[in-house]
């Protein structure tokens, strides 16, 4: 690790009573001697998480409190917005990630001149409820993209400043940060890391998140190919449907001219709707294309609201000046 660089550690927290104080201590041990900030984003916890953080009064800690529970992606994006380090490091607040792996990850980032280094959890301490959907998502990503990463869901990651700042996390896309960085052109490496069982609290994972994972993955893959050019998807579907419909209707017109009855033909019930469906898809593609242009050209907005930001370093320096 480079002693001359500044490190920002971003950790979303939600009901992590019992872990909040511990993670501050573990990070302090790992980052001893380095210039760093530990950005803890409280996603409107209902337990003593904020109190534990406040009582530590660590000068390296910055506590960002969100007004309501927005989810891990928004909490992480709030941390990215505030972070100013040369390297930005993410990890979960449940201490299943081991901060002791961070130095090796930074070393690999610098030696290989990568933009992002992600962890690959060894001997994963999770139930099948979490590992099976994760394995399916990893298989789909490796099959449909050129990103050869074995563990998309590992929260322990080290980014270069520009790579992290280039990410926009919406919905629950934090699970696919590596994929999103890859689609933005980042060079990525993977390194084995330790994984521990949760020490305190309960997992926030529920079975309905399996479907969210699949939906988010499909949305990202759609965005990869068609976000900036939706007319290529909707327009092509429209043109195919319109062409097939016109061929059917042309054939039926010839049949009618030749004196055959076409009123009861099933093809008539297929040909006419296909023409209208084709027109609808094509015009939908034009409308969505206009919306995408508005999206890219409009002013960026964040999907969250911050209640308060507390820098314990500034509070401590103010107290010392008052003495």
C-alpha positions in Angstrom: 0.0 0.0 0.0 1.2 3.5 -0.9 1.6 5.7 2.2 1.3 8.8 0.0 -2.2 8.0 -1.3 -5.5 8.8 0.3 -8.0 5.9 0.8 -11.8 6.1 1.0 -13.5 3.1 2.5 -17.3 3.0 1.7 -19.5 0.8 3.9 -23.3 0.8 3.8 -24.9 0.0 7.1 -28.4 -1.1 7.9 -29.3 -2.5 11.4 -25.7 -3.5 12.1 -25.8 -3.1 15.9 -22.9 -5.1 17.3 -20.9 -4.8 14.0 -20.7 -1.1 13.6 -18.1 -0.5 16.4 -16.2 -3.6 15.4 -15.7 -2.6 11.8 -14.3 0.8 12.8 -11.7 -1.1 15.0 -10.9 -3.6 12.3 -10.4 -0.9 9.7 -8.2 1.1 12.0 -6.0 -1.9 12.6 -5.7 -2.6 8.8 -5.2 1.0 7.8 -2.8 1.9 10.6 -0.3 4.4 9.3 -2.3 5.3 6.2 -4.2 8.4 5.4 -7.8 7.2 5.0 -11.5 8.1 5.6 -14.1 5.5 6.6 -17.4 6.5 5.2 -20.3 4.7 6.9 -23.6 5.2 5.3 -26.5 4.6 7.6 -29.5 3.5 5.6 -32.0 4.6 8.2 -31.2 1.8 10.8 -33.8 1.1 13.5 -31.3 -0.2 16.1 -28.3 1.3 17.8 -26.1 1.3 14.7 -25.8 5.2 14.6 -25.2 5.3 18.4 -22.4 2.8 18.2 -20.7 4.8 15.4 -21.1 8.1 17.2 -19.8 6.7 20.5 -16.5 5.6 18.8 -15.9 9.2 17.8 -13.1 8.1 15.5 -11.6 11.0 13.6 -11.3 9.0 10.4 -15.0 8.2 10.3 -17.6 10.1 8.3 -21.2 9.1 9.0 -23.8 9.8 6.3 -27.3 9.3 7.5 -30.1 8.8 4.9 -33.6 10.1 5.6 -35.2 6.7 4.9 -34.3 3.2 3.9 -33.3 3.5 0.2 -31.4 0.2 -0.2 -27.8 -0.7 -0.5 -27.2 0.6 -4.0 -28.3 4.2 -3.1 -26.4 4.0 0.2 -23.3 3.0 -1.7 -23.8 5.7 -4.3 -24.0 8.3 -1.5 -20.7 7.0 -0.3 -19.1 7.3 -3.7 -20.4 10.8 -4.1 -18.7 11.9 -0.8 -15.5 9.8 -1.3 -12.4 11.7 -2.3 -9.7 9.1 -2.0 -7.2 8.1 -4.8 -8.6 4.6 -4.2 -12.1 3.8 -3.1 -12.7 0.6 -1.3 -16.1 -1.1 -0.6 -17.1 -3.8 1.8 -20.1 -4.9 3.7 -20.9 -3.8 7.2 -21.5 -7.3 8.6 -17.8 -8.2 8.9 -18.2 -11.2 6.6 -15.5 -9.4 4.4 -12.1 -9.4 6.1 -10.5 -5.9 6.0 -7.1 -7.7 6.3 -7.4 -8.6 2.6 -7.4 -5.0 1.5 -3.6 -4.4 1.3 -3.1 -7.4 -1.1 -5.9 -6.1 -3.3 -4.4 -2.6 -3.5 -1.0 -4.2 -4.3 -2.6 -6.1 -7.2 -4.3 -3.0 -8.4 -1.1 -1.1 -8.5 1.1 -3.9 -9.9 -1.2 -4.8 -12.7 -2.3 -1.3 -13.4 -6.0 -2.3 -13.1 -9.0 -0.1 -12.6 -10.8 -2.4 -10.3 -9.8 -5.4 -8.2 -12.7 -7.6 -6.9 -12.6 -10.3 -4.2 -13.5 -13.9 -4.8 -14.9 -15.4 -1.6 -13.2 -18.6 -0.4 -15.1 -21.1 1.7 -18.2 -18.9 1.5 -20.1 -18.8 4.8 -23.6 -18.3 3.3 -26.7 -20.5 2.9 -27.9 -22.0 -0.4 -30.6 -19.3 -0.4 -27.8 -16.8 -1.3 -25.3 -18.9 -3.1 -27.6 -20.6 -5.7 -29.0 -17.3 -7.1 -25.5 -15.8 -7.1 -24.1 -18.8 -9.0 -26.9 -18.5 -11.6 -26.2 -14.8 -12.1 -22.4 -15.4 -12.4 -23.1 -18.1 -15.0 -25.4 -15.8 -17.1 -22.9 -12.9 -16.9 -20.0 -15.1 -18.0 -22.1 -16.6 -20.8 -23.4 -13.3 -22.2 -20.5 -10.9 -21.7 -16.7 -11.0 -21.9 -16.3 -10.4 -18.2 -14.6 -13.5 -16.7 -15.3 -12.9 -13.0 -16.3 -15.8 -10.8 -17.9 -13.9 -7.9 -19.9 -10.9 -8.9 -21.5 -10.6 -5.5 -18.4 -10.1 -3.3 -18.7 -6.6 -1.8 -15.0 -6.3 -1.1 -13.6 -4.3 -4.0 -10.9 -1.7 -4.6 -11.5 1.0 -7.3 -9.5 3.7 -8.8 -11.1 7.1 -8.1 -12.3 7.6 -11.7 -13.7 4.1 -12.0 -15.9 4.4 -8.9 -17.1 8.0 -9.7 -18.2 6.8 -13.2 -20.7 4.4 -11.8 -24.4 5.2 -11.4 -26.2 2.8 -9.1 -30.0 2.5 -9.3 -32.5 0.0 -8.0 -30.3 -2.8 -6.5 -27.5 -2.8 -9.1 -24.8 -2.9 -6.4 -24.6 -6.6 -7.0 -23.4 -6.0 -10.6 -20.9 -3.2 -9.9 -18.1 -5.3 -11.6 -20.2 -5.8 -14.7 -21.1 -2.1 -14.9 -17.5 -1.1 -14.5 -16.6 -3.6 -17.2 -19.2 -2.1 -19.6 -17.7 1.3 -18.9 -14.3 0.0 -20.1 -12.6 -0.7 -16.8 -9.8 -3.4 -16.6 -10.6 -5.8 -13.8 -8.8 -8.4 -11.8 -10.0 -11.0 -9.3 -8.2 -12.2 -6.1 -9.1 -14.8 -3.5 -10.3 -13.3 -0.2 -11.5 -14.7 3.1 -15.2 -14.9 4.0 -16.5 -15.1 7.6 -19.8 -16.0 9.1 -21.9 -13.1 10.3 -21.0 -12.2 13.9 -24.0 -10.1 14.9 -27.5 -9.3 13.5 -29.3 -11.1 10.8 -29.0 -11.4 7.0 -31.1 -8.9 5.0 -31.4 -11.5 2.2 -34.9 -12.8 1.4 -36.1 -15.2 -1.3 -37.8 -12.4 -3.3 -34.3 -10.9 -4.0 -33.6 -13.8 -6.3 -36.2 -12.5 -8.8 -34.8 -8.9 -8.3 -31.3 -10.3 -9.2 -32.6 -11.8 -12.4 -34.6 -8.7 -13.4 -31.7 -6.3 -12.6 -29.3 -8.5 -14.6 -31.6 -8.5 -17.6 -32.0 -4.7 -17.4 -28.2 -4.2 -17.3 -27.7 -6.5 -20.3 -30.5 -4.6 -22.1 -28.8 -1.3 -21.2 -25.5 -2.7 -22.5 -26.8 -3.2 -26.0 -29.8 -0.9 -26.4 -29.9 1.9 -23.8 -28.4 4.5 -26.2 -30.1 2.9 -29.3 -33.4 1.4 -28.3 -34.7 1.8 -31.9 -32.5 -1.1 -32.9 -34.4 -3.4 -30.6 -38.0 -2.1 -30.9 -37.5 -1.0 -34.5 -36.2 -4.4 -35.6 -39.1 -6.2 -33.9 -41.6 -3.8 -35.5 -40.1 -4.2 -39.0 -40.1 -8.0 -38.7 -43.7 -8.1 -37.6 -44.8 -5.5 -40.2 -43.0 -7.4 -43.0 -44.5 -10.7 -42.1 -48.0 -9.1 -41.8 -47.6 -7.4 -45.2 -46.5 -10.7 -46.8 -49.6 -12.5 -45.3 -51.9 -9.7 -46.4 -50.4 -9.6 -49.9 -50.9 -13.3 -50.3 -54.5 -13.1 -49.1 -55.1 -10.2 -51.5 -53.9 -12.3 -54.4 -56.2 -15.1 -53.2 -59.1 -12.7 -53.1 -58.4 -11.4 -56.6 -58.4 -15.0 -57.8 -61.9 -15.4 -56.4 -61.2 -17.4 -53.3 -63.0 -16.6 -50.0 -60.6 -15.3 -47.4 -63.2 -14.1 -44.8 -62.8 -17.2 -42.6 -59.1 -17.8 -43.1 -57.0 -17.9 -39.9 -54.2 -16.1 -41.8 -56.4 -13.0 -42.0 -56.7 -12.9 -38.2 -52.9 -13.0 -38.1 -51.8 -10.8 -40.9 -53.7 -7.6 -40.0 -52.7 -7.6 -36.3 -49.1 -8.1 -37.2 -49.1 -5.0 -39.4 -50.5 -2.9 -36.5 -48.1 -4.5 -34.0 -45.2 -3.8 -36.2 -46.2 -0.1 -36.5 -46.7 0.1 -32.7 -43.3 -1.4 -32.0 -41.5 0.9 -34.4 -43.2 4.0 -33.1 -42.5 2.9 -29.5 -38.8 2.6 -30.5 -38.8 6.2 -31.8 -40.5 7.5 -28.6 -38.1 5.6 -26.3 -35.2 6.8 -28.4 -36.4 10.4 -27.7 -36.7 9.6 -24.0 -33.1 8.3 -24.0 -31.8 11.5 -25.5 -33.6 13.5 -22.9 -32.2 11.1 -20.2 -28.6 11.7 -21.4 -29.0 15.4 -21.8 -30.9 16.2 -18.7 -29.4 17.3 -15.4 -28.3 14.3 -13.3 -30.3 13.6 -10.1 -29.6 11.2 -7.2 -32.3 8.8 -6.1 -31.8 9.5 -2.4 -31.8 12.4 0.1 -29.2 12.9 2.9 -30.3 14.0 6.3 -26.9 14.8 7.8 -23.2 14.3 7.2 -21.0 14.1 10.3 -17.2 14.3 10.1 -15.7 13.2 13.4 -12.3 14.5 12.4 -13.7 18.1 12.1 -15.5 17.7 15.4 -12.4 16.5 17.2 -10.3 19.3 15.7 -12.9 21.9 16.8 -12.9 20.5 20.3 -9.1 20.7 20.5 -9.1 24.3 19.3 -11.7 25.2 22.0 -9.3 23.9 24.7 
